[in-house]
Amino acid sequence: MNKLATVTAAILLLAAATTAAAQAPNDAQIAAIVVTANQVDIDAGKLAEAKASHADVKAFAKQMVTDHSGVNKQAVALVTKLKVTPEDNATAQSLKAGGVDNVRSLEKMSGAAFDRAYVEHEVAYHQQVLDAIDKVLIPGAQNAELKALLVAVRPAFAAHLDHAKGLQASLAKKS
């Protein structure tokens, strides 16, 4: 795993653990975390759609943009229905900062190095998001519909992780 992916994963885990230890996030904070986490992957996916050299990496990036945009639409629709305004918080801020750092790092790369770095980050990021969903977000959600949304989208994040791991193995064989 590259250094940036490790750092980004550590930031997400630390932020989630800090939030959980200090106080479980409320539903408005969870909404902000969900939207931010998806946007981070959308931004990286858009860059990878444009820069990836391997067709499978481009296809994966396109899927990330599509799937995470869909989750954000669901989340926004739900918070609108519930009349909840997403509340910025340390976890969402850490996610956003990590996403910006990741994109900046990826922008400097090209070819196979870009593909490997993007996919390595996706593996680490999806694992950390799943951990946050399981350990902080689902247990912390008070609203039944918000909790149901988190439970419903979890399998997609797990499938993304598996897909990214498969791509990672495939790219490693080509090195």
Secondary structure, 3 states (H helix, E strand, C coil): CCHHHHHHHHHHHHHHHHHHHHCCCCHHHHHHHHHHHHHHHHHHHHHHHHHCCCHHHHHHHHHHHHHHHHHHHHHHHHHHHHCCCCCCCHHHHHHHHHHHHHHHHHHCCCHHHHHHHHHHHHHHHHHHHHHHHHHHHHHHCCCHHHHHHHHHHHHHHHHHHHHHHHHHHHHHHHC
